[in-house]
Amino acid sequence: MQKYLFNLPLIVSAALLLSACTSGPRDLDTGEVFKISAVPVQKFVADDSSGSGKLKPVEDFTDEEFRKTRGRLSPKKFKGVSGITSRAFVRVAESNNGKGKRGVTVKGKILEKCLHDKSLEGYYFDKRRKTVRLCVFMTTQLKNPKNGNNKVRYQYFHVEATSASVDKKNLSYPGYPNKGVFPQAFDKTKLKVSEATASGFMYKLYAWGSNIKIVNYWEANAKSSVNSPNWKKYVKGQNGTPKRIRDYFDIADRDSCIDMMFPSTVPSTLAPGDIGGIHYCLGRCDDPAIVNTR
């Protein structure tokens, strides 16, 4: 199935906004609280299984669309970065919508410096080795979570990818626009990008499937956005790790993807503030697509 990025402005406010609160998860060792006031709202979009192939904001899904997309997810193994967005989608689907639609806000960003090691750039691309490093911070806030627990989930993860590739926008290949404007990337990720969505961007950096692995993962859960819960760090093979988090370290999910668009040649690092000038998708890119995007 072909996929299209929903043609919306790059940053949209969701139905439920995190207030001007600055609190976030607390480092157990240092006591430092991560400030989230500058973390932008992201789009959390998915294939609504209607057959259109377009991605739709999850907070606008109907009960029937949730049912259909969850049905396509049911045989899947929620592994790697694909598992992170897939499980977030299921949490939204299971939340209590009452008489209205489900309320969810996702905030997130690729950090300028990795939280766990400030010597590491939050984005790094090695063109010669074809590797990518990302350090990503995310919060997911549900208006009415299942059983009323943990309205806010903080996640921070350090991702490494190999066999990363660069595709240049192409509007003249045979059969255009069947694969969108980045046909080589589409062949791998099945994420189709329209010309309108790619306006202002010329290059795409992408990685997929078992080439992507989560190296380190932190999580904290809170009953409200004003709490500062303690981070808990997880590493592969750690005793006592919940199964859903163990699965994040598994690279077996072919649908995992990193997908980033740049206005010019893909850089090795980003200057402070440059992250706001790129468009990226992270999560599950196919069958069905469920991504956080900016």
C-alpha positions in Angstrom: 0.0 0.0 0.0 1.3 3.4 -0.9 1.7 5.9 1.9 1.4 9.7 1.8 2.5 12.2 4.4 -0.5 14.2 5.5 -0.2 17.6 3.9 -0.3 19.9 7.0 1.9 22.7 8.3 5.1 21.2 9.9 4.0 21.8 13.4 0.4 21.5 14.5 -1.2 21.8 17.9 -3.1 18.7 18.9 -6.4 18.7 20.8 -4.9 18.7 24.3 -1.9 21.0 24.9 0.7 20.6 27.5 0.6 23.8 29.5 3.6 26.1 29.9 4.9 23.7 32.5 8.7 23.3 32.5 9.0 20.2 34.6 10.0 16.8 33.2 11.7 13.6 34.2 14.3 13.7 36.9 17.8 12.1 36.7 18.1 9.6 39.5 21.9 10.2 39.8 22.1 14.0 39.6 18.6 15.1 40.6 18.5 17.3 37.5 15.1 17.8 36.0 14.8 17.9 32.2 13.0 21.0 31.1 10.4 20.4 28.5 9.1 23.9 27.9 10.9 24.2 24.6 10.0 20.8 23.2 7.7 21.4 20.2 4.4 19.7 19.6 4.7 17.0 16.9 2.2 15.3 14.6 1.4 11.8 15.6 -0.1 10.3 12.3 -1.1 6.9 11.1 -2.7 5.1 8.2 -6.4 5.0 9.0 -6.8 1.8 6.9 -9.4 3.6 4.7 -7.5 2.7 1.5 -6.5 6.3 0.7 -3.0 5.7 1.8 -2.9 9.2 3.4 -1.7 9.6 7.0 -4.1 11.1 9.5 -3.6 12.7 12.9 -4.3 10.0 15.5 -6.5 12.2 17.6 -8.9 12.5 14.7 -9.4 8.7 14.3 -12.9 7.3 14.6 -13.6 4.2 16.6 -13.9 2.3 13.4 -10.5 3.6 12.1 -8.9 2.6 15.3 -10.4 -0.9 15.0 -9.2 -1.4 11.5 -5.7 -0.2 12.0 -5.4 -2.2 15.3 -6.5 -5.2 13.3 -3.6 -4.7 10.9 -1.3 -4.3 13.9 -2.5 -7.4 15.8 -0.2 -10.0 14.1 2.9 -7.6 14.3 5.8 -7.8 16.7 6.3 -4.4 18.2 10.1 -4.2 17.9 12.6 -1.4 17.7 11.5 2.2 16.9 8.5 0.8 15.2 7.4 -0.7 18.5 7.6 2.7 20.2 5.1 4.4 17.9 2.9 1.2 17.5 2.5 0.9 21.3 1.8 4.6 21.6 -1.0 4.1 19.0 -2.5 1.2 21.0 -2.4 3.3 24.2 -4.4 6.0 22.4 -6.8 3.5 21.0 -7.4 2.1 24.5 -7.9 5.4 26.1 -11.4 6.4 27.2 -12.9 8.7 24.7 -16.3 9.2 26.3 -18.6 11.2 24.0 -15.8 12.8 22.1 -12.6 11.9 20.2 -9.5 10.7 22.1 -7.3 13.5 23.4 -3.6 13.0 22.8 -0.6 15.3 22.5 2.8 14.2 21.4 5.8 16.5 22.0 9.3 15.6 20.9 12.5 16.6 19.3 15.9 15.4 18.1 18.2 16.9 20.8 21.2 19.1 20.0 23.2 17.1 22.5 22.5 13.6 23.8 21.2 13.7 27.4 23.3 10.7 28.5 26.5 12.0 27.0 26.8 15.7 26.2 29.9 15.0 24.1 27.7 13.3 21.5 25.7 15.3 18.9 22.0 14.5 19.0 22.1 14.1 15.3 25.2 12.8 13.5 25.5 11.4 9.9 28.7 9.7 8.8 28.5 9.8 5.0 31.5 7.4 4.5 30.3 4.8 6.9 26.6 5.4 6.1 25.7 5.5 9.8 23.2 7.8 11.7 23.0 8.6 15.4 19.9 10.2 16.9 19.1 11.1 20.5 15.3 11.7 20.7 13.2 13.0 23.6 9.4 12.4 23.5 6.4 12.9 25.7 3.0 11.4 25.1 0.1 12.8 27.1 -3.4 11.1 27.1 -6.5 12.9 28.2 -8.2 9.8 29.5 -5.7 6.8 29.7 -6.9 3.3 30.2 -7.6 2.7 34.0 -6.8 6.4 34.6 -3.1 5.7 35.0 0.0 7.5 33.8 -1.4 10.3 31.7 2.2 11.4 30.7 4.9 9.1 29.4 8.4 10.5 28.9 10.8 8.6 26.6 14.4 9.3 25.7 16.3 7.0 23.4 19.6 6.8 21.7 19.3 5.3 18.2 22.0 4.1 15.8 21.4 3.1 12.2 23.6 1.5 9.5 23.3 1.4 5.8 21.7 4.8 5.8 21.1 6.2 2.3 20.5 9.6 0.7 17.9 10.3 -2.0 17.5 13.4 -4.1 14.1 14.8 -5.0 13.1 13.4 -8.4 10.1 14.5 -10.4 11.1 13.1 -13.7 11.5 9.3 -13.2 9.4 6.9 -15.3 6.0 6.5 -13.7 6.1 9.6 -11.5 4.4 10.2 -9.1 3.7 6.5 -8.1 6.5 6.6 -5.6 6.3 10.2 -4.6 9.2 12.6 -5.0 11.8 10.3 -3.3 11.4 7.1 -5.3 14.6 5.3 -4.0 13.6 5.9 -0.4 10.0 4.7 -1.2 11.4 1.4 -2.4 12.8 0.7 1.0 10.4 2.4 3.5 7.2 2.4 1.4 6.6 6.0 2.8 5.4 8.1 -0.1 6.0 11.8 0.1 4.0 14.2 -2.1 5.5 17.2 -3.9 3.5 19.5 -1.7 4.9 18.0 1.5 8.4 18.0 0.2 8.2 21.7 -0.8 11.4 23.4 0.3 13.2 20.1 0.7 15.7 18.6 -1.8 17.3 15.6 0.0 16.1 12.7 2.1 18.2 10.7 4.6 16.7 7.4 5.5 17.3 4.0 7.2 15.0 1.1 7.6 14.3 -2.3 9.2 17.0 -4.2 11.0 19.5 -1.5 10.1 18.1 0.5 13.0 18.7 -0.3 16.7 18.0 1.4 20.0 21.2 1.5 22.0 19.9 3.0 25.3 16.4 3.7 26.4 15.0 5.8 29.4 11.4 6.0 30.5 9.4 7.8 33.2 5.6 7.9 33.7 3.6 10.4 35.6 -0.1 11.1 36.5 0.1 14.7 35.3 2.4 17.0 33.4 3.4 18.9 36.6 5.1 15.8 38.1 8.8 15.2 37.8 9.1 11.4 37.9 12.5 9.6 38.0 13.9 8.3 34.7 14.6 4.6 34.6 17.3 3.5 32.2 17.1 0.2 30.3 19.8 -1.6 28.3 19.6 -4.7 26.2 19.6 -7.9 28.3 19.0 -6.1 31.6 17.2 -8.3 34.2 13.7 -7.2 35.1 13.0 -5.2 32.0 9.3 -5.3 31.0 8.8 -7.3 27.8 7.4 -4.3 25.8 10.7 -2.5 26.5 12.8 -5.6 25.8 11.2 -5.6 22.4 12.5 -2.1 21.7 16.0 -3.4 21.7 15.0 -6.0 19.1 15.9 -5.1 15.5 13.7 -7.7 13.8 10.9 -5.3 12.7 11.3 -4.6 9.0 8.8 -1.7 9.3 11.1 0.5 11.5 12.3 3.6 9.8 14.1 6.9 10.1 13.1 9.4 7.4 14.5 12.9 7.3 14.2 15.7 4.7 16.7 18.5 4.3 16.5 21.7 2.2 20.1 21.1 0.9 22.9 18.5 1.0 22.5 16.3 4.1 24.9 17.6 6.8 27.0 15.5 9.2 25.8 17.6 12.2 23.3 20.3 12.8 24.0 23.8 14.2 22.0 24.9 17.2 18.5 25.6 16.1 18.8 23.9 12.7 16.6 21.0 13.8 13.6 23.3 13.3 14.4 23.5 9.6 14.1 19.8 8.8 11.2 17.4 8.5 11.5 14.0 9.9 9.5 10.8 10.6 10.4 8.2 13.1 8.6 4.9 13.9 6.7 2.5 11.7 6.7 3.4 8.0 4.6 0.6 6.6 1.8 -1.9 7.1 0.4 0.2 8.7 2.4 3.4 8.9 2.5 5.0 12.4 5.0 7.8 12.9 5.9 10.9 14.9 6.6 13.6 12.4 7.7 17.2 12.4 
